[in-house]
């Protein structure tokens, strides 16, 4: 008798949570790294250097845990946000906060944040989805999981389409990673991982 993979032993809800977390972070990291306007300054230093942002606003936007994550993520100058954001503490919520304030997106509460076709709204929906799966647990069937995974992939690819348009980057490696994560957590792939 063979060994059943740990992913196969996960419930559909657990696999859904993992898909949102892993695939969502992969896409959010790409968005943050691609659109970050702080150059080689660490986000806290950049944020504080902008008059309309400043220290008071920084403290209001980022909680203490997020501030600590940012502060320890790399040197204040000669900073590489793409490398720093590989740290597992850079979760979807931290990426979303950075994107709202230091990635050149539309001002908060402006039209793009409410228009489902705009990048800002899609990022908002991904962050909201992350919050939903992180703060509650419900039972779902394999069919519901497959439907949710298809919807997640569609949302993530739509976000990447926006980034591609903005910076002329086809995001192939990120798309491949999203597919790998989602297929690895779907019912069919989980069954294929089972050795008899």
HUCOR-V977108 format. One record per backbone hydrogen bond with DSSP energy under -1.0 kcal/mol. NH is the residue of the N-H (numbers start at 1). CO is the residue of the C=O. If there is no record, write none. Layout:
nh: [NH | NH]
co: [CO | CO]
This chain:
nh: [9 | 10 | 15 | 16 | 17 | 18 | 19 | 20 | 21 | 22 | 23 | 24 | 25 | 26 | 27 | 28 | 29 | 30 | 31 | 32 | 33 | 34 | 35 | 36 | 37 | 41 | 42 | 46 | 47 | 48 | 49 | 53 | 54 | 54 | 58 | 59 | 60 | 61 | 62 | 67 | 68 | 69 | 70 | 71 | 72 | 73 | 79 | 84 | 85 | 86 | 87 | 90 | 91 | 95 | 96 | 97 | 98 | 99 | 100 | 101 | 102 | 110 | 113 | 114 | 118 | 122 | 123 | 124 | 125 | 126 | 127 | 128 | 129 | 130 | 131 | 132 | 133 | 134 | 135 | 145 | 146 | 147 | 148 | 149 | 150 | 151 | 152 | 153 | 154 | 155 | 156 | 157 | 158 | 159 | 160 | 161 | 162 | 163 | 164 | 165 | 166 | 167 | 168 | 175 | 176 | 177 | 178 | 179 | 180 | 181 | 182 | 183 | 184 | 190 | 191 | 192 | 193 | 195]
co: [5 | 7 | 11 | 12 | 13 | 14 | 15 | 16 | 17 | 18 | 19 | 20 | 21 | 22 | 23 | 24 | 25 | 26 | 27 | 28 | 29 | 30 | 31 | 32 | 102 | 38 | 76 | 42 | 43 | 44 | 45 | 50 | 47 | 50 | 54 | 55 | 56 | 57 | 58 | 63 | 64 | 65 | 66 | 67 | 68 | 70 | 40 | 80 | 81 | 83 | 84 | 87 | 89 | 91 | 92 | 93 | 94 | 95 | 96 | 97 | 98 | 107 | 110 | 111 | 115 | 118 | 119 | 120 | 121 | 122 | 123 | 124 | 125 | 126 | 127 | 128 | 129 | 130 | 131 | 141 | 142 | 143 | 144 | 145 | 146 | 147 | 148 | 149 | 150 | 151 | 152 | 153 | 154 | 155 | 156 | 157 | 158 | 159 | 160 | 161 | 162 | 163 | 164 | 171 | 172 | 173 | 174 | 175 | 176 | 177 | 178 | 179 | 180 | 186 | 187 | 188 | 189 | 3]
